[in-house]
Amino acid sequence: MENDEKKTKRIITGPSLGYADIYSKREMWKEIADELKGEFKVVMTSGNVLEIHKISIPYKKWTIEISVSDTRPMKFHISFQSYQDFQLTIYWEDFLDRIWKKFRKPEAETGWNEFDKRYLVKSNKPVLVKEIMSFEIRKVFLEYNVYSLSIQPGKNKNAAELISVIQRNPGNKVMVLKLIDIFKLLIDNLIKSGIIE
């Protein structure tokens, strides 16, 4: 018969069934927000069942919004005015994507085989992809196994939004700070390419 300690360890390391307690990350988010002159909020769902962490980090004239909850992965969101019709979607490439690739129009590629094998890249302006998704950004995407990135036009004219789903576990402070730096670099690259001002 299993002793209590072994039983507890097995339960803790078992599947989360879609739920991960993020309470322990409050102090990390507060430190990050304070260091970067941002704002950290804890929001509870109705009935105080689930906890949501919302972090806003100012950068130039934009705000990098980060959210994570007990049931949803860490997500980055940036809204901006767009001066070009630019669309970009990057996500993990799976087995079916590899098969479909053989029968459809070629995807945009970054020129780095390791990244291009892992991610499917689609854009209406593939020429800008390599400039926007610089090597440093691609390297961090691979390092932290970022799930997806999307830059799409918004509902209003000239508006656009960037949404990136990172991963289920919010990770540690070093990882989050590195990701924030990468999204700042992404904003800089969007400015250089004339997509935003």
Summary of the structure (lengths in Angstrom):
residues: 197
radius of gyration: 19.0
end to end distance: 65.7
largest distance: 66.6
contacts: 536
relative contact order: 0.16
helix: 37%
strand: 27%
